Amino acid sequence: MKAIALLLSILTVAACGADGKPTPPESGLSVSGQVKVGIGGSL
């Protein structure tokens, strides 16, 4: 039973496109955004 679970987990990882170590983004790529934290409301 463990062999079947191992096989299924390997196939799942292979199907999702995992193909090795993560690589850094190409040059010229930037990430930006905005974060707001607080409590809002009206009385």
Secondary structure, 3 states (H helix, E strand, C coil): CHHHHHHHHHHHHHHCCCCCCCCCCCCCCCCCCCCCCCCCCCC
